[in-house]
Amino acid sequence: MGAEDLARVRGAAILVIGDEILSGRTQDTNTGYIARWLAQIGIPVREARVVPDIEAEIVAAVRALSARYDYVFSTGGIGPTHDDITADSMAAAFRTGIDYHPAVFAALAARYAAMNIGPFNEARQRMARIPFGASLIANSLSAAPGFQIGNVFVMAGIPAVMQAMLEDVRGRLAAGRALSAVTVSAHLGEGTIAAGLAALQKTYPDMPLGSYPFSREGKFGTSLVARGSDAARLAEVREALVQLVKAAGAEPMPE
Amino acid sequence: MGAEDLARVRGAAILVIGDEILSGRTQDTNTGYIARWLAQIGIPVREARVVPDIEAEIVAAVRALSARYDYVFSTGGIGPTHDDITADSMAAAFRTGIDYHPAVFAALAARYAAMNIGPFNEARQRMARIPFGASLIANSLSAAPGFQIGNVFVMAGIPAVMQAMLEDVRGRLAAGRALSAVTVSAHLGEGTIAAGLAALQKTYPDMPLGSYPFSREGKFGTSLVARGSDAARLAEVREALVQLVKAAGAEPMPE
């Protein structure tokens, strides 16, 4: 059984493309950024995957994720070097062709001519290759665009560029109600309030309650987190979490 | 087409379990740590996934990954609270049962009795539930063990605990030759040396060459990275990368 056999769900998936993440050379931070950005507009992230710079792997992941989720956000692999194979892989995943995009080619040529950043050689020209039927995603930082193909948003791996591209994507998404979280932390073990938390979850089945142990300044504690889109109900759950902590003989910590 | 339809490959997958990663609340660092740790013993990480605290999702991911890769390393979801469902999900994935493990139960009971860390209540007792047929993974930090079921190593999400558990796993892995990397960095755009790098990749098809742009102290540059297990060939590639950088009119930076 694979993700393909599971029911479709509302929400988004993130696809991180790059050997450098899988080798541990580069710490991915794009997943967390995209997740928090999407939560603000009410779109939950349901799954994330990291795949290597291998076309068959990218194609398989794109097809599985784009079939199951409303949106897929990919990062990485759209630069000028031989291991940047994301654009070709996306074209393959959607069974379409790819070629130099005239407007992108012209814009990149103009940028390289105007700035002292090297020649607009064959490698850099590759960044103008866009799958047929894709729409562009503007890159306000370094010109080479991302693109949207089907429900997949293909973005750069460099965090600052990816973040700039997300802003151009915002208007294309059907926003839900913003997802917020309330947190209550205290110096107690999560096992101490686990039963009470489980009972509370049954009272609020639509708002996921999580429990996260931490260690700060040598003292252990637990953060209780509730998520939802209704501010009044979030406040209600927050108060219930405070009472849970107090009933266990602890004091909620200042936020 | 999903990962299930792709050929089996040697190496490992990482499965991160937890809503807190997908919401962006917690930054995953376990993936990078496990990847670097495995590289030292010659096991490459081929794929990573993050799934929510939902049994069907965990089961689907475990089955897909354990069928395809030599090893799967999971993190998260083995604590005492209602959202800690990894042990039950692993039992379901392997179509076996689960119950309290007598030795684990006794060890946890003794620990809670001896230390001032709260009562050994029903929630904490859940941490003694281990799928049938699993072998334990020692937790030298906080006693509640991980476990190995089939080719899946089930570990805690808290980084320090996960890292301690990995040490107990080491002896169970068929180590390959350690994977190393050499890096040559210079202040030049990656598009400038892309063609030379692609040609070099053809000369060394078994050693993945990567190109990673960076910005340090306001200056842009590129790091060229070669990976492999043969020290002599790595040194050879490193020298070729130095010559590539010099031919482009730049100087390799000190490591």
Interface residues (C-beta under 8 A of the other chain):
Chain A: M1 G2 A3 E4 D5 L6 D19 E20 I21 L22 S23 G24 R25 T26 Q27 D28 T29 T31 G32 Y33 I34 A35 R36 A39 P44 V45 R46 E47 A48 R49 V50 V51 P52 D53 A56 E57 V59 A60 A61 R63 A64 G79 P80 T81 H82 D83 I117 G118 P119 N121 E122 A123 R124 R126 M127 I158 L179 A181 L188 G189 E190 G191 T192 A194 A195 L197 A198 Q201 P208 L209 G210 S211 Y212 P213 V225 R227
Chain B: M1 G2 A3 E4 D5 L6 D19 E20 I21 L22 S23 G24 R25 T26 Q27 D28 T29 T31 G32 Y33 I34 A35 R36 A39 P44 V45 R46 E47 A48 R49 V50 V51 P52 D53 A56 E57 V59 A60 A61 R63 A64 G79 P80 T81 H82 D83 I117 G118 P119 N121 E122 A123 R124 R126 M127 I158 L179 A181 L188 G189 E190 G191 T192 A194 A195 L197 A198 Q201 P208 L209 G210 S211 Y212 P213 V225 R227
